[in-house]
């Protein structure tokens, strides 16, 4: 039981750091500006549900995709680790613009009714980094722990979106930047573990 709890905390910590709920706050506020509170609540719920679907499908179908393209899990761990490291380095510089949206794209996304799915759920929160992490973790902790962590992440992100206005006022720009840097440091550590594990699998005789 302690082992399962430890795995759950490890996976959830990785997902929270990758999703960066603090970085989501200003994006959510910008994309829902001018909407009624009831609409914001609905968007938050839809986003959380979409995150569960996207990451759950990635967890289950990831193996089949790797097999189809002839990619080993060890090679994927190295590639996923590099991707997560790039995101971590960006976060440690307090960059929260990993989605790389222009002002025109942001305005266009506000006009679409499905902003909960694109871009709030994917790629802002359930992006390539989170998807890669879940494919890797499905091999190490199993589906039960992975699904529990995914659902917990969705609940956490929902609470952050519902409290976005309060969090933005309470932390301010400086506070959100500090938290983002800390999450970036956690991500960098996890990226090193991903890469090291992949290298050990690819080159067992050298490590």
C-alpha positions in Angstrom: 0.0 0.0 0.0 2.8 2.4 0.8 4.4 1.5 -2.5 1.2 2.4 -4.4 0.8 5.6 -2.4 4.4 6.6 -3.3 3.9 5.9 -7.0 0.6 7.8 -6.9 2.3 10.9 -5.4 5.2 10.6 -7.8 2.9 10.5 -10.9 0.6 13.2 -9.6 3.5 15.5 -8.8 4.8 15.0 -12.3 1.5 15.7 -13.9 0.8 18.8 -11.8 4.3 20.2 -12.6 3.7 19.5 -16.3 0.2 21.0 -16.4 1.4 24.0 -14.4 -1.9 25.1 -12.8 -0.4 28.4 -11.8 0.5 29.1 -15.4 -3.0 28.1 -16.4 -4.6 30.8 -14.3 -3.8 33.9 -16.4 -4.5 31.9 -19.6 -7.9 30.8 -18.3 -8.8 34.4 -17.2 -7.8 35.8 -20.6 -9.7 33.2 -22.6 -12.9 33.5 -20.5 -12.8 37.3 -20.2 -16.3 38.9 -20.4 -18.1 35.6 -19.8 -20.6 35.0 -17.0 -19.4 33.0 -14.0 -21.8 30.2 -14.9 -20.0 30.0 -18.3 -16.6 29.9 -16.7 -17.7 27.1 -14.4 -19.0 25.1 -17.3 -15.7 25.6 -19.3 -13.7 24.6 -16.2 -15.7 21.3 -15.9 -15.5 20.6 -19.7 -11.7 21.2 -19.6 -11.2 18.9 -16.7 -13.3 16.1 -18.3 -11.3 16.6 -21.6 -8.0 16.2 -19.7 -9.2 12.9 -18.2 -10.2 11.6 -21.6 -7.0 12.7 -23.4 -4.6 11.4 -20.8 -6.5 8.2 -20.2 -6.5 7.3 -23.9 -2.8 8.2 -24.1 -2.1 5.9 -21.1 -4.0 2.9 -22.6 -3.2 3.4 -26.3 0.4 4.6 -26.0 1.9 1.1 -26.2 0.0 0.3 -29.4 1.2 3.5 -31.0 4.8 2.8 -30.0 4.6 -0.7 -31.4 3.0 0.5 -34.6 5.8 2.9 -35.2 8.5 0.5 -34.0 9.6 2.6 -31.1 10.9 1.0 -28.0 9.8 2.3 -24.6 13.4 3.0 -23.7 13.8 5.2 -26.7 10.5 6.9 -25.9 11.7 7.5 -22.3 14.8 9.4 -23.6 12.8 11.4 -26.1 10.1 12.2 -23.5 12.7 13.1 -21.0 14.3 15.6 -23.4 10.9 17.1 -24.2 10.1 17.5 -20.5 13.5 19.0 -19.8 12.9 21.6 -22.5 9.6 22.5 -20.8 11.3 22.6 -17.4 14.0 25.0 -18.6 11.4 27.3 -20.0 9.4 27.2 -16.7 12.6 27.9 -14.7 12.8 31.2 -16.6 9.2 31.8 -15.6 7.9 31.4 -19.1 4.2 30.4 -19.1 3.8 30.7 -22.9 4.6 27.1 -23.8 1.6 27.0 -26.1 3.1 29.7 -28.3 -0.1 31.4 -29.1 -0.2 34.7 -31.0 -2.7 37.4 -30.1 -4.6 36.5 -33.3 -4.8 32.8 -32.3 -5.9 33.7 -28.8 -8.7 35.9 -30.1 -9.8 33.2 -32.6 -9.9 30.6 -29.8 -12.2 32.8 -27.7 -14.7 32.8 -30.6 -14.9 29.0 -30.7 -17.4 27.3 -28.4 -15.0 24.4 -27.7 -12.1 26.3 -26.0 -12.4 23.8 -23.1 -11.0 21.1 -25.4 -8.7 23.2 -27.6 -6.6 24.9 -26.4 -7.3 24.7 -22.7 -7.2 20.9 -22.3 -4.9 20.3 -25.3 -2.2 21.5 -25.7 -2.1 23.8 -22.7 -2.6 21.3 -19.9 -2.7 17.8 -21.4 0.1 18.6 -23.9 2.9 16.5 -25.4 4.9 16.5 -22.1 2.0 15.1 -20.0 1.1 12.6 -22.7 4.7 11.4 -22.9 4.8 11.1 -19.1 1.7 9.0 -18.9 2.9 6.6 -21.6 6.1 6.1 -19.6 4.5 5.8 -16.2 2.0 3.2 -17.5 5.0 0.9 -17.7 6.3 1.6 -14.3 3.2 2.1 -12.0 0.4 0.5 -14.0 -3.0 1.7 -15.1 -4.7 1.9 -11.6 -2.3 4.4 -10.2 -2.1 6.3 -13.5 -5.8 6.7 -13.8 -6.1 7.8 -10.1 -3.4 10.4 -10.7 -5.1 11.6 -13.9 -8.5 12.1 -12.2 -6.8 13.9 -9.2 -5.0 16.2 -11.7 -8.3 17.0 -13.3 -9.9 17.9 -10.0 -6.9 20.1 -9.0 -7.0 22.0 -12.3 -10.7 22.4 -12.0 -10.3 24.0 -8.5 -7.6 26.3 -9.9 -9.7 27.4 -12.8 -12.7 28.1 -10.5 -10.5 30.1 -8.2 -8.5 31.8 -11.0 -9.5 35.3 -10.1 -8.7 34.9 -6.4 -5.3 33.2 -7.1 -4.2 35.9 -9.6 -5.0 38.6 -7.0 -3.4 36.7 -4.1 -0.1 35.7 -5.7 0.4 38.5 -8.2 2.8 38.2 -11.1 5.9 37.7 -8.9 4.3 35.0 -6.8 3.1 33.1 -9.9 6.6 33.3 -11.4 8.2 31.9 -8.2 5.8 28.9 -8.2 6.4 28.3 -11.9 10.2 28.2 -11.4 9.8 25.7 -8.5 7.6 23.5 -10.7 10.2 23.8 -13.5 12.9 22.5 -11.1 10.8 19.5 -10.2 10.2 18.8 -13.8 13.9 19.0 -14.6 14.6 16.4 -11.9 12.0 14.1 -13.4 13.3 14.6 -16.9 16.7 13.4 -15.7 15.1 10.3 -14.3 13.3 9.6 -17.6 16.5 10.0 -19.6 18.6 8.0 -17.3 16.1 5.1 -17.2 15.9 5.1 -21.0 19.6 5.1 -21.5 19.9 2.2 -19.0 17.4 0.3 -21.1 19.0 1.1 -24.4 22.6 0.5 -23.3 22.5 -2.0 -20.5 26.1 -2.9 -20.9 27.4 0.6 -20.6 25.4 1.8 -17.5 
